[in-house]
Amino acid sequence: MRPNVFIDIARERTYQDKKWGGPKHDDTNTRDDWLKIIADHLWRSTQDGTSEQFRRQMVRVAALAVAAIDSEDRRNED
């Protein structure tokens, strides 16, 4: 796996946190919300024509999956 993939995902997470408010906002999403958001970006990846646009959506999907995992982990902390 190329290291820049992880860097791109981390950058996208930082962007998403700034745009949406970070964990405080993320934790308002249910599991179904996360699945719908991720599915929307998966669908968008099929609509974009270029390899660059496809990659961008996949980075967003990966970053959203990380956010969903982090949110779930916070819910399950003791």
N, C-alpha and C positions, 0 to 999 in steps of 0.2 A: 504494500500500500504506500502511496506517495505521501510524504509528510505534509505537503501543502494542502491536502484534503482536510486534515484536521485543523490546520490554521484557518482555512476558509470557513469551516463549520464554526469554529470559535468566534471568528469575526462576525459571522451572521448572527450568532447568539447575542453578542454584544450589541449589535444593531437592533435586534428584536427587543432586548431589554430596554434600551433607550427609547425605542418607539412606543412600546406598550406598557412599560412600568416595572418590568422585572418580576421577581417571585410574587410580589403582592398581587399583581394582575394574573400571573400564570396560575396561581392557586385558586382562582375563581372558576377555572375551567374544570369540567367534569371529564371523566374518561371519554364519554361520548363526544364532548366538545373537541377534545384533542384528535380523536379519530376523524371527525368531520373536517377540521382544519387541515390535517395532514392529507386526507383524501382530496380536498380541494386543490392542494398544491400538486399532488400526483396527477390529477386530471389536467391541470394547467401544463404540466410537463408534456402531455400528449398533444397539446394545442400549439406549442411553440415549435417553430420550424428548424432552428439551427442547433447545432451541437452545444454552442455556448449557452443558449437559452435553456436547453434541457439540463445541462450541468447546473446552472443557477437554481433551477427549481429543485433539483436533487439535493443541493447544499441546503436549501431552505427546509426541505423535508427532514433531512438529517438533524438540522438545528432544532426544528420543532419536536422531533422525537426525543432529543436530549432534554429539552424543556419539559416535556411530558414526564420523562423518567425522573427528573429532578423534583418536579411537583409531586409525583407519586411517592417518592422517597421522603419528602417533607411530611406528607400526610401520615406516613407510617413510622415517623420518629417517635420515640418514647419520651 
